[in-house]
């Protein structure tokens, strides 16, 4: 099973080293920040997306979806696409279709299934997908993906302690916008620190932890790596375009 990180930066990250958050695992796109489409195409993954899971509607997690849908039209996609999202996405898509932003409404070209609910769930390919509400500054969903006995949990953005602690997952993809010295700032803005992510992964009995959504404050990467491994040794602070075999 391959896991590829498309973008690993928080919304405050400056420059191109870390693009906004998105990751791809076996047909499923986890969030879709700006720039996701081009990186999917570069990696040969664009045509392999069967489902998109949107955690919340902050633009660093959803802005790239509009470009992605445009390119499904350009590529003449002819197979189904499922999007899971909390409430609020359908009016945005409707407004864009009203002004012909996609040239052709994607739903006229292929089966576009929008599962827009407080707790959306679906089966996409071999994946059974459940959502869990997490504490952020806006309504945010974490997603649990299960396939052939493997369980992956993706947080989107979350303020700890997380409501997902009673979930069991083999692999956890957890945001870590701040190092521990900025714990007060993390709480204020609805985010997590490295040690908090480590504790969450331990409570989920994870085998491996991947930290993403890294912030732009000085020394964040080195501090986060040191702090997360102190609490959960089998951890990675991931980089854009990095691929892992699970």
N, C-alpha and C positions, 0 to 999 in steps of 0.2 A: 504494500500500500504506500503510495507516494503522497507526501505533503509538501507543497510548494508555497512559500511566502511571497506574495506579490508586492505588498507594501507593509511596512512595519512601523511607521511613524504615527505619532499622535497629531492632533489637529494643529498644534503649535510648532511642529517641526518645520524648519526653514531649509530650503534648498532641495536638491534632488537625491541626496544620499538615501533618505528614508521617505518614500511616498506614503500617502495615507493608507489606512489599514485595509488589507484584503489577503485572503489565503485560499488555496485551492487544494481539495483532497478528493480524488477519485470521482470526478463529475460534479462536485459541489463547490460553489464559490461562496466563501464566508465573507460577507460584506463586500462592498464594491466602491472603494475610494477613488478619487480622481486619478487618472492615468492607468487604471487597471486594464483596460482593453488592450492598449499597446503592449503591455508586458505579457498579457495572456497570449497575444499573437506571436510575440518574440519567442515565447517558450513552447509554442505549438499546442497551447491549451485552449485557445478560444473556441474551437469547434467541439471541445469535449465537455463544455458546461451544460449540464442538464438541469441544475437547480441553483438558485441564488438565495442565500439566507441573509436577510437584513436585520441587524440587531436593533437599530434605532435610526432616527432620521436626522441626526447631526450630519452635516455635509461631508465630513471626512470619512464617513462610512457608507454614504449613498450617492454622492455626486457622480461617481463613475458609472452608475447604472444607466444613466441617460445616454451616455456615449456607447455603452455596451449594447443597448437596445437598438440604437441607430445602426450599429455595425452588423447586427443580426439581419437587418433589412438589406444592407449593402451586400452581405454575403449570401442573401437569398436562403436564409435558414428555412428548413421545411420539417423540422421535428419539434416535439413539444418542449416547452421551457416552463418550469415552475418557480415562482418567486414566493417566499415566505416573508412576511413583514408584519410589524405591529401596525395599528391603524394610522392612516395619514398619507400613505403613498399613492393610493388611487386618485385623489384629487390632483396631485402633482402630475401624474401621467395623463389624466384627462385634459388638464390645461395645456400640456405640451402637444397632445394630439389635436386640440382645437386650433392651434396655430401651425399645424403641420410640421412640427419640429423634427419628426422622424421621416418626413417625406411620405411614407406610407405607415399607417398604424400597424405595428408588428403583429397585433392580434388578427389582422386580416391575412397574414402570410403563413402563420403557423399557430398551433394551439398554445396560447399564452395563459397559463393558469396562475392567477394571483390569489394567494391564500393570505388574506389580510384580516387578522384577528388579534385579540389580546393574547391568546395562547395558541398560535398556529401549530399544526403538526401535519406531517405528510409522509408518504413513502415515495422515494425518488430512486429509481434503479434498485440497488441492493440495500439502500439506506433507509432505516426507519428514523424519523426526525421528530424530536419533541422539543418544546420550548419551555423556558423557565424565566419568570420575571426577576430581574436583578436590580439592585439599587444604584441608580445613576441620577444625574440632574434632570433627565427626561426619561420617559418610559423606555426601558431597554430590555431586550430578551437575550438570554444565553441559549445556546442550542446544544442538545445532546444527540449525537449521531451514532447509530448502532448498525453494524454490518458484520455478519459472520462471526459474531461473538466479540468483535472489537468495538470499543466505546471511546468516542472522542467528545470532549466538551470544550466549547468555544464561548468565551464570556462577552465579546464585544467590550463595552465599557462598564465597569462596576466599582462601586464603593464597598469596601469590606467592613463588617463580615458579610459574606455573600449568602443569599438564599439557596445556593446550590450545594451547600456543604453535605447535604444528605444524599447527593448523587454520587454514584461510583463510576469512575472513568479510567480507562487505561492511559489515555493521553489527554493532557489539559493544555489548551492554548489560552493563556491568561494575559490580560493587559497589565502593564507595569509602567505607567506614565511617569512615576516619580521614584527616586531613591528614598530611603527611609527618613532621611533628615527633613524631607518635605511632607511628612505624614499629615500635618495640619492642612497643607494646601491640597493634598490629595482628597482629603475628606470634604473640604470646602467645594471642590469642583466635581465630586462624584467619581473619583478614580482610586487606583490601588498603588501601593508601594511593592517593592520586591519581596520583602519579608511577609507581607500579607498574602501575596500570590503563592509563596512557598507554603504557608500554613494552609491555604485553601487546597492546594494540590495534595498535601499530606492527608487532609481530612477526606478528600475524594479517593484516597488510596491509589493515586496515580502511579504509573510506572515511569512516566517521563513528563516533564513540564517545559513548555515553550513560552517564553515571554515576548510579547509584541506590544504595539502601541507605545513605543518608547518616546519620552518627551525630549525637549531640546535644551534643557538646562545643562550647564557645564558639568562634565564628568558623569553624566547620567549612566552611560553604558558601563563604565568600569565599576561604579558603585553598585548598580543593579546586579551585575554579574556576581560580585563578591557577596552581596547580601542574600541573593536568592539561593546560592549554593551553600551558604551557611545553614539554611533551613531546609533545603531540598537539593541534595547533591546532584541528582540526575536532571539538571536544568540546562536550558540553552537560552541565551539572549540572541534572538534571531536577527538576521539581516535580510534586506530585500533580495529577492530572487533565489534565496537559499532553499535547496530541496533536501528533504529527509525521507528515508525509507523506514517506515514503521513496522 
